[in-house]
Amino acid sequence: MARVELVMPKMGESIMEATILKWRKNPGDRVELDEPVLDIATDKVDSEVPSPVAGVLVEILFKENDVVAIHTPIAVIETEAQAQPQASPAVSQPETTTLQPAPAKPESVPFVPAQEPVKTGASGRFYSPLVRTIAKAENISQSELDALSGSGLEGRVTKKDMLAYLDTRKQGSPVVSTPPPAPAPAPAPPSAPAVSLSGNIEIIEMDRMRKLIADHMVMSKHTSPHVTSFVEADVTEIVNWRNRIKDEFKKKHGQNLTFTPIFIEAIAKAIRDFPMINISVDGGRIIRYKDVHIGMAAALPSGNLIVPVIKHADQLNLAGLAKQVNDLAARARENKLKPEEIQGGTFTLTNVGTFGNVMGTPIINQPQVAIMATGAIRKKPAVLETEYGDVIAVRQMMFLSMSYDHRVVDGSLGGSFIRRVADYLEQFDSKRAI
């Protein structure tokens, strides 16, 4: 029989580790090809890990809630394949340069993608790429990094540890050098259910996604100096056009037409006019993206948010955008998004008007440099210029707000971009065909 190692898969370009949520199989259980063996979670999405072979799960190498680096073996599956003739081991292991007789005991056949180098410090501790990126951005020396006590697996330093250390350092607290931490103590028993104290207080434990969102938001504020610009747009023509054609649009395209695809269409046009909004920062370098991938914040039934991404939004017409928006939003609510569908965004839109808010100051979705919020559309009196003079009329008005990274986006670019989006909305062709 052959032994195959099940490894932690790479779930995306920037994902270097994942948390084991639940083992669906126990040692001794039979597994089929592509049958889910366990559930994992990253800071992007939850996912299943299927078996690469059919066989019996003989060993589990990590426990639930352990954080595991990608490409690390996490379980061993024994297949029913018979031992091959002596020449086969040499064929299955191309790195062997000298022909050897077949071993008496079959070697395990690892199912492992190309291994990436492990990043360690002078102390031999593992540091994730995210931790090293934060250290580089905040000028944290290697000696400081090695001195930090980590709360992760086997004392590893996590993003949470880094952010807590940065808060302490900004307050002027001295840095005390400590030896490399000992292995982390056994986890405390699960906390008791939330209880009311004195009848007026309830303590609620954050769920895993809320903790990830919290960490991501704090990291964004630490990383980027935020500036927010506002404009007000007259969207009367859009509202009247949508009210008139929405039933026909659904009949023709099979899609409900909301305002979100219209906003995304205007943003995509403006990005073509101002491509330096479609960037990210890598140390002292600016990365400009030629693809326009627009993320849209979607509310989940739990109250948390997730940001599915519409790829190549500038290449889709309004019907195509509507289909993408509706499909991604529906599957987000059902927790059926694929990992690649929430990655690779270059700009984000959040519609705070959905909750009746007139404007907001959104936090940048790193590593992007800008995020736009669209407020509620409300009827308001407005001054119109006519050939007979200025008049006051009731118009459909809304606020747009955009937060941007002032390291690389100055007020001129940020203000001009959001104004251009408003211009595209106000110049909407109310006679356009569907």
N, C-alpha and C positions, 0 to 999 in steps of 0.2 A: 504494500500500500504506500501511497505518496502522501506527504504532509504539506499543506499549502498554508502560507501565512496570510491572514486577512489584515490589510493595513489601513491606517487612517487616510482616507482619500483627500486630495486637494480640491477644495470646494470653490475656489476662485483665485484670481491672480493675487489678491492681497491677503488671503486667508492662510495663516501659518499654523493654526492649532484649532482644535474643536473639543467640545465637552461631550462626554458620553452621557446621554440622558437615560437610556433604558436598554437593557439587553432583552431582546425578544426570544432568544434561545439560551438554553443552559447546556453545560458540558454533558455530552452523551446524546443530545438531540440530533435528529436527522435534519439536514438542510438541503434544499434543492438549488439548482443553478438560478441565480438572480433573485432568490428569496430573501427578503429583508432579515438581517441578523440582529441589527441594533439600530437605535435612533441616536443621532448626534445633533449638536447645535453649535453654530458659530455666531459671531456678532452680527451676521447677516440674516441667517435663515436656519430653520430646523430641516433635517433631511434624514432619509433612511440610507443605510449601507447594505447593499445586497451581497450575497455570497458569489464569489467568482467561479465556484465549482459546486458540484453536488457531492455530498459526503456527510461526515459526522463531525460535529463540533466537539473537539476533544480538550481544548484549553482556552480559557479566557484570561488575558494578560492584564487587563485594567478593570477597575470597578466603576459602577455608575457614579457620575459627578466628577470623575477624574478628567483633567485637562490634558490632552495628548497632542503632541506635535504631528504635523502631516507626515506621511510616509512611514510612520512608526507601526510595527506589527502590534495588533491589538487582540488577535485570537488565532488559533490554529485549527484548521479543518483537515481531517483525514479522509482522503478519497479512496474509492474502491479500485483504482487503477492498479494493475499488477506491476511488479518490478520489471523493468526493461532489460534486454540483453546488455552485456558489459559496455558496448559502444555508446549506448543511449545517454548515460550520465555525462559523458564528455560533450555530446551534442547539446544537451539541455543546459550546459554551463559553459558558454563560449569563452569565459574569462580564463578557463583552465588551459595552460600552455603545454603541460606535460601529460601525456596519456597515463592514466592510472587505472589499475583494476577496479572493478565495481566494488564498493564497500559492502560488507556483510549486511549492514543495516541501511535501508534506503535513506538517502539524504532528503531533507525537507526541500520542497520546491517553492521558494518565496515568490509571492505575487506582489512585487514591489516596483513602482515606477522609479525613474531616475532620481537618486537621492540628492537632495540639496544640502550644501554645507551647513553644519550646526554652528551657530554663533555662540562662542563662549568667551568669558573674560579671563583675566590672569588667574583668577581663583578656580577656574574650571567650571563655573556656573553657566547654565544655559540662559541666554537672553533672546527673547523673541525679537523679530524685526521691528515690531511696533514699539517695544521698550527702547530699542536702540535709536529709533527715529525720534522719539520724545527726548531722549538723552542728548542727541545731537542738536536738536532744535533749541533746547534750553541750556546748552553748554555745560552739561553734567559730565564731569571727568570719569574716567574708568575707575579710579580709586573710590570716588563717591558712589558709583554704581555698585562696586563690589562690597561696599560697606552697608548697603541698604538691606534691611531685613525683609524677606519676601513672604507673602502670604499664600503663594501658589504651591503647586505640587512640589514636594521635596525642597521647599524654601525658595522656589523661583519667584523673581520679581515680576509682578503683574502691572498692567496699566493703572489699576487702582492704587497700587503702592507708589507708582511714579507721581500720580496726581496729588496724592496725600503729601509726598515729600516736597513737591513744588510749593504747595500751600505753606508748609512749615518753613521752607527756605525763604519765601517772600516775606514772612513775618519776622525774619531776622534770627530765628532760632539757630543755635550752633549745630554743626554737623558732627556727630560723635561716631568715630570709626569703630566698627565692631567686626569681629571675626566672621567668616562665612557662617551662615546660620545652620543650625543642626536640622536634621529632618523634621518636617512639620509634625506636630503632635497629632494624635488621633482626633478626628473630627468630633465635635461635641454632639451629644444626642439631639435629635430634631427638637426644635423649639415647640412649646405648647401652642395650641391654637390661640388666635388673637382674643384677648379678653378686655372687658371694659373695666377701667380703674375708677373707683369712686363714682361709678355710674355716668361719668361725663367724658371719659377718654377711651378711645379704642386704638390699639396698636395693630397696624397692618403690615405684614411682611411683604416687601416688594417681590413680584414674580421675576423670573429670570429675564424676560424681555425688558421689563421696566428698568432693571438694573443695568442692562446693556445700553438702553437708551440714555439713562442718566449719565453713565460713563462717557458715552459718545458726545453728549451735549457739553459736559464739563471740558472734555478734551478739545472740542471745537473752540470754546471761549478762551482756553489757554493758548491755543495755536494761533488764532486769527484775531487781530484787532478789528472789531465789527463796527461798521458805519451803516446807517440805514437812511435811504432817501425815499421820499413820498411824492406821488403825483395823483391828481384826480382826473378821471377820464369820463367823457360823456359817451355812454354805450347805448344810447336810445335806439340807434339804427340796428344794432345787434339784437336787442331785446325784441323789437318789433318784427324783425326778419325771422328770428327763431320761433316766435309765437305763431307766425303765419305758416311756416313750412314744416314744423316739427312732426306733424302727423304724416305728411307726404314723405318726409325723410325716412321715418320708420317703416313706412310701407315699401319704399324703394330699396332701402339698404338693410332693413331688419335690425336697426339700431336706434336706441333713444339718443337724441342729440342734447347733451348738456352744454353748459358754457365752457367746461374745462377744455375740450378739444379746440375751441375757438381761441382760448387764451394761449394754449400751447402753440397753435399755428402762428400767432403774433410773436411769441417769444422766439420761435425758430427763425422767423424772418429777421428779427432784430439781431440775433446772433450772427447771421450772415453779414449784417452791416457792421457789427462790432465784434469781430472774432476774438479779441483779447479778453472777452468775458468768458469764453469757453476754454478755460485754462485751469491748471493746478500748479502748486509750488513744490519743488523738490530741492530742499536746501537753498542754494543760491541760484537755482535754475528755474525757469518758467517752462512748463510743458503746455504747448498749445495743441488742442485736439481739432482734427479736421472733421471728425464725426460729431454730429449733434445728437446726443443721447439725453433726453429730458426725463428726469424723475418726477413723479407726482406723489405727494404724501397722501396716503390712504388710511382712514381710520378703521381699526379692527373692532370687533364686538367687545373685546376685553378693555377697550379704551386706549390701547397702545396704538402707535403709528408704525407703518412700514412704507417704504418708498420703492415701488416697482418702477422700472425704467422703460420708456418708449425709445427704442433704438432707431436711429436715423429719422428722427421726427421731422427734419426739414425735407425729407423725400416723400412724405405721405400727404395725400389730400385730406380734406376735412372728413370724408367718409372713412378713410383709413385710420385717421386719428381717433374718431369716435369709436370704431371697433376695438382698437387697442386699449383705449381708456376704459371702456365698459368691461372688456375681458379681464384686464389686469385687476381692476377694482373688485370684480366679482370673485376672482380666484384668491385675491388677498384676504377677503373676508372669510373664505373657506380654508385658509392656510394651505393652499395648493400651488403656491408659486414655486418655480424652480430656482435654484441658487443663482443661475446666470441672469434671471429676470430682475434681480434687485442689485445688480452690479454694473459698473461701467458708466454710471451717470456722469454727465459733464455740467449739468445745470439742474436746479430743482424748483418746482412750483408747488406751493401749498395754498389751498383755497380756504382761507379762514372765514370767508363769507358763508360757507356751508353751515357754520355755527352761529350765524347772525352777527359776526364781528365786522366792523366797518374797516378795520386795518389791524396790522400786527407788525411786530419786529422779529422776524424769524431768525433762528440760529443756523448758520451755514452748515451744510451737510458735507463734512470733510471727505475727501481732499478737494472738493470743489471750492470755488472762490465767491460764489454768489447764489442767493436763493430769493425768489420773488413770492410775495403773498398777495392774493387778490381778495379784496374785501366784499362785503355784501353790496348788491346793487339796490339802490334806494331812489325813490322819486324825490327830487329836490327842485326848488326854484333856481334857475340859472339865467344868466344874461346871454342873449343871442344877438349877433350882429346880422342885420338884414339890410336890404337895399333901401328900406324906409327908415332905418335907424335902429338903435338898440331896443330890444324888447325883453321882458322877463317871461320865461315859459317853464312849464314843468318838464323836467328831463330825467332820464334814468342815469344816475351818476354812481361811480364807484371809485374807491381809492386803490392804488397799487403801491406796494412798499417793497423795497429790495434791500436786503442786508448784503454787504460785500466785504471782502478781505482787503483792508486798507494797506496791507503790505505791497500789493500789486495792482489794486484797482483804486485809482484816485477818484475824487469827487466829480471831475469832469467826465471821465469814462462812465462811472456808475450812474450819474445823473442823466447823461445823454442816452444811455441804454434804456433806462426805465421810461424816459420821455418818448423814445422811439417806439417802444411797445405800446404806450398809450396812443401814439399817433396812428399806429396800424389798427388799433381797435376803433378809434374815432373815425377813421377813413374806410371802415368796413363797407363793402358794396352790398347794399340792401336789395339789389336786383340780381345778385349772383345766382347761378343755377345750382341745383343740387344733384 
